[in-house]
Amino acid sequence: IGKEKFHKSQHWGYCNNVAMLVGEDKPGIGGEPLPGQKLKPKYSVFPEGIGSDAPAWVAFDKQVLSFDAYFEEEVPDKNQELYRIRHCKIYFYLEDDTIQVIEPQVKNSGISQGTIVRRHRIPLPPPHEDQFYTIDHFNINIEVILYARRYKIIDCDQFTKNFLRKMGVRLNPPAGRPDDPYTKERQKILDSMKPLRPYERIDTLKQFLEHNGHILRFFCVWDDPESMFHDPRELVLRYYLSDDTIDIKEIIPVNSGRDVVPLFLRRDKLPKYAPTGLYQPGTITSRTVLNVFGKLVGNRSRYILDNRKTGAVHQEFYRDSDLKIGAVINVWGRKIMLCDCDEFTKEYYRTKYGIEDFTPVSYKAPPPPKPEKTFPPYTGFGSEEDSLCSCMGLLPKPPQKDFKKFMEKDRSGMESNILRFLAKLVTDSPIDTDRKFIISYFLSDDTISVFEHIQRNTGILGGKFLERGRIKKPGQELFKSEPSEYFKAQNLFVGARVCFHGHNFLLVDADEYTFNYMEKHANEFSVADVGVILKKLKDIAESRSREVRQVFAASDPEHTKVIEYDPFRNLIVSITDGAFSEHEIMTLGRYYSVKDEYEVDLHFLLSVAQEQLKKNSFENFEQLSAVLTYNDREKCGVLPHEMCRTICKSFKLPVADDDLQALLTMFEDDHKQVEYKKFVDGLNWRENQIPAFQTIKVPLKNEDDWSGQPPSLPVKGIKYLPLLDDLFGKEE
């Protein structure tokens, strides 16, 4: 019941036109075995594992079981040996049950070794020659018969052991590996034999490979007693760690009168007790041999190595352990002192010998003080720098300008790097009192130009008042050797008095770029450094902090916490008794001023965004809305701000990042979530087009067109409470 397969296997067939039974191992009806029949597997059967049911040639690709084995081979034609033990490797390939037998080659064995049995499936010995070896036939300490040759398996590798254990095979203990009697006897004979010539191996290859290119360098000095003035000779000693040799090179000063030679001492081993007498050729050798027969047996002679080195000449050479700072070595009769070494040498001795003291030995007298170079006074011809260059050498060179500073501070785009100040003359003349000047300081080359503002009906011709150039500070001697001092950018600030070629100017104001530049580079301009100004004010007013608070509170009768600039300036002047300049007071006012807050119109932002989208032909609003809706998992109609921004960036929305952030902020609800449907509808210029906004054309104020007219007040209002908190701390 329930059986679906009823086919019969073919048990009868013809072989050479003879009817015979050919299906003894075939199953019965429907593929089921016959009663009493046991089907023999043709290949190795592996237990089913976890995962995909891959075939064996895929699952066990390149996986091989390796067994150590040996077999005995009879030797009938030799009296020295009756049998021979030959060791081999048996490889069982799991992918197709093939077997390969390989014998490792032995030097001078006289036997053709290598592959004994090529890789293929090997049948079992009779009477089961119709079957093949599988994985179940292999274990340790058993015998297998391959083509009538009996192999004894003695061990296997670790992978094979682990694999057989996973297959459920109980491994036998490993067997011993027998030695070949003839090979063992031959080895005894070889060990007892001595070479006919004396042989002693002196291995220097290891030292060469480990220290090739490693050189210890010492700086030495030799006091030559034969020289006329006994001046020290500076040398450099190099010790080669690869072969323990030394060479010395002399450092010859310029104009010393000595000939330049390549080396002071050529590279060789340096003996400690040199010079000694000359030795005959052959006296110093690396080996000592003895003639055993002498002249007793004709002309025959036999030499053996003298291990006691009788009569050998022993020489001691300098090694790396003998060299250290402060040591005096003998270089063929010359006493040379080691004074210092390089960093590699210090690290070598620190690592190998644990030496930490590498204090150099001073052998030079301190150099005499260099004579101060004096220059003749300025003659008045040309510039001071040009006249000074003519004193530097025989061939005068033009003075070099600071090109790096010029490239950094030159005009670039909207950065002019020009500080402009409004100034007036300090004079008693009523005609010159109302004259206005614009002083421009060029940061690229520290030059100054003065321009007079043109005023109608004054009788004074305005325009260029002073040509651009560097201006010397007043009160300096004209003809002197020292270079003159020139006005720097730090000397110009609001409230400063400067004298340009006899004209005294008072700087009363500066343009916005100058204030911003000085505040941005507050480390260069102390009058624009809020930290320095607060510290200076704190030192003056800390002792009367309560009085200062009362004065500021009295200036704010309506308690708005904000006062105007004029009362603020008067208070600072009265507190500091005029110790603060106008620029410092302006810096404080600008720092604590009330910032103007501008509210951006949503209609204006949407019109700007739609204009940008229209110019770039962006129309993927449906896809944008679909992606936003897909990311809204809860279908609540809102998404986080950052997620909306990321999605818009992924669509490469041609809107500036600041405008995009402002638009997303305007479409946020009370929980800071963006209503993305309204956001997309507002951007859709196809369906919800907003009329183009009218651009209000306001004439831009260019720095070059600054007329020098100061604003009515530097700032509108100043928050004095943060100033008092920074000065005296928060009031409890």
PyMOL commands that set and color helices and strands:
alter all, ss='L'
color gray80, all
select helices_A, chain A and resi 29-31+56-59+135-137+158-166+181-192+205-211+320-322+343-352+384-389+403-409+430-433+489-491+512-520+526-528+530-554+565-576+582-591+602-615+621-631+641-650+657-666+676-683+703-705+720-728
alter helices_A, ss='H'
color red, helices_A
select strands_A, chain A and resi 12-15+18-21+64-74+83-93+98-103+114-120+142-146+149-156+215-223+232-240+245-250+265-268+289-291+303-305+328-331+334-341+418-425+436-442+447-452+463-469+497-500+503-510+562-564+638-640+673-675+717-719
alter strands_A, ss='S'
color yellow, strands_A
deselect
rebuild
show_as cartoon
